[in-house]
Amino acid sequence: MPLPKEEQDFKRVSAKQKVYDTMKKWIIEGQLRPGEKISDGEIAALFHVSRTPVREALLQLELQKLVKSYPGKSTVVSEIEYENIEQWYAPMACLQQLAVGIAVDRAGKENVERLKDLNQRFIEEVRERKDILGIFEADRNFHSYILSLAGNEYIVDFCNTLWIHIQRLEYCFFKDGSSLEESIQDHEQMIKAFEMKDSFTAALKMKNNWERTVVQIQSIKNQHKFR
């Protein structure tokens, strides 16, 4: 395979990734609030990098609709669209239902054991409740493993994009202290469906898992608990 002769700037690439990952985390957690202006100069100074990796990170965040850029004016954090959350959850539920149906047929005993381990980690995070992002990560790892078993890279890519917006919204949901015991039960019932090679039940439980979250978030929103 022919390679470019010019040297690759790996330091710049890693700087961009560091800035991107950190800013995404800040946006999800609300440390960078909706509508807040972002100064690429201040970010560059904070990370001790040039403005180039910062601008590249902001471009990636804009492609994912986490920030909005107004040429010649400013870049701001995007608003959270509380009134239309189905735009993320409806496609996510469909994609995950499709994936779990495929995954059940492909999974072996070792895969089921891995799902049990991942769900146990989710249970521990939920009940300890020390780190909200730790709950996100544990839940996402469980679902991501199912996606990997399905073996469809397009489903994975679409879900990864949707997950960013869902996590941003759900940060408010998890922070509120709402019970996640039913999510644990959904996971456990999905695992049983894997053991029984029951793709229909697995898909049904996956659908319930995502739709219940929408109902709970709508309930919290109606109680004016979002800020």
N, C-alpha and C positions, 0 to 999 in steps of 0.2 A: 504494500500500500504506500503510495508516494505521500510524503509529509511536507508541509510548508518549511522552507528553509529559515524563515525568521523565527527568532526566539519567542516563546509564549510567556506572557506575563501572568504567571500563576498567582503571584502575590496580589495583583489587582483583582483577579477572579475571586480569590478567597475573601478579599475585603468586601467585595460586592455581596457575596453570600452571607457574610457575617452581618452586614448592615441590613440586608433583606430579612433574614431570620429574626433579628432583634426588633426591627420596626413592625414586622407582621405580628410578633408577640405583643408588642405595645398596643397595636390597634385592636387585637382580639381582647386584651385585658382592659382596654379603655384608658390606658395611660396616655395614649394619643386619642383625644376625644373627637367625635364626629364634628366636622366643620373647622377643626383646628388647623391653622396654617403650619406648613412645614418649611423650614429653612434648610436648604441643602448645605449652606455654609456652616450652620450650627451643628448639623449632624456630622459633617466632615470633621469639624474640630473635635467633637466628642469622641469619634472613633480614631482620630489621628490619621486620617486618610485624605486623599485629594477629593475634589467634588465629583470626579468621574465615576467611581464605584457607587457613590451615593445616588447620582442621577440614574445609573443603570438599575439600581435597586428600586428606585421610585418608578421607573418605567415598568418594571415587572409587577410592582404593586398596582400600578394603574391598569395594566392588562388584566389583572385579577379583580379590578373594580373596587379596590380597597382605598385608593386615593384618586382624586380628580385633579388634573392639571389644566390651568387656564393660562395659555401662552401669553407671556409678557406681564402677567399679573402674579399668580401664586399657585401653589399646590396645596390642596387641603385634604383632610381625611374625609372619606365618603360617609354620608349618613347611613344609618341602619334602617332598612325598609321594613319596619314593623308591620305595616299594613298589607304586605304581600309576601309573607314568609313561605307560602306554598310554592313560589317560584324556585325555591331551593329544595324543599322537602318532597314535593311531588316527583320530580325526576330522580332524586336520590332514592326514594322508596322503590320506584320502579326498577332502577338499575340494581339495587341491592337484592330485590326479589329475584330478578333474573339470575344474578350471580350465585345466590345461595342454592337455587334449583340445580344449576350446573355443578356447583361444588359438592353437593350431597352425593351425586352419582360418581364423582371422581375421588372422593375422600376415602382413605384407608384408616385403620385403627390408630396408627401413629398420628394422623392428622386430627382425629377426634381427641386424642390425649392432649395434643397441643392446644386445641380450643379450650379444653378444660383448664389448662394452666393459665391461658390468657384471661379466661373469665374469672379465675380465682384472683388474679392480680386486680381485675376490675372491682371485684367484691371488696378486696382489702382497701383500695383507694376510696371507694364510696363510703365505707364504714369508718375509716380513719379521718377522711375529709380534711387532710392537712393541706392539700394542694389542688386547687380546682383544675389547673392545667394537667395535673397528674391523672385526674379522672378522665379528662378528654383523651389523653394519650392512651390510657388503658382501654377505654371503650373503642377508640379508633383502631388500636392494634388488633382487637378481637375481630372487628368488621373487616379490616384490611387483610387479615389472614384468610378469611372466607373469599374475599375478592381474588387473592392470589391463587387459591385453589381452583377458582373458576377459569383462570388462565386466559382472560380476555383483557389485553392491555388497554383497549379503548374504554371499557367500563372503568378500569382503574383510573385512567386519566380524567375522565369526566367526574368521577367521584372525588378525586383529589381537589379539583377546582371548587366543587360544591361544598366540600368540607370546610374550607377556609371561611366562607360566609356563615355556615351553620355554626361553627365554633364561636365566631364573634357574637352571634345572637345568643347562643346557649351559655355563654359566659354569664350573662345576666340571669339566665334560668338556673344554672347550677349554683351561682352565688346566692341566690334567694333561699337556698336550703331546702328546695323541693325534694321529695323522696325519690330515690332511684331504685327502690326495691323491686318495682315492677320491671324495670329494665334488666335487672339481674335475673328475674324469673324468665323473661323473654329469651335471654341468652341460654339459660339452662334448658329451656324447652327446645331451642334450636339444636343444642348439642344432642338431646335425646332423639330428635328427628334425624340427625346425622347417623346416630347409632342404628336407627331402624331403617335407614335408607329411604326415608319418607320426605321426598322433596316438596310435596304439597304442603305438609305441615310446617316445614322449615320456612317456606316462602310466606305462609300465613303469619307466622310468628315474627318474621322480619318486617312484614307490612305493619303489624300491630306495634312493633317497637318504634318505628318512625312516626306513625300516625298519632300515637299516644303523646309523643313529645310535642307535636304541633298543638294538640288540645291543651296540654299543660301550659305551654307558652302563651297561648291565647287567653287562658284563664288568668295568668299572672298579669298580662297586659291589660285585661279588662278591670283588674283590681288596682290599676295605676301604680304598679310596683316598679315599672321600668323608669329609669331616669334619663 
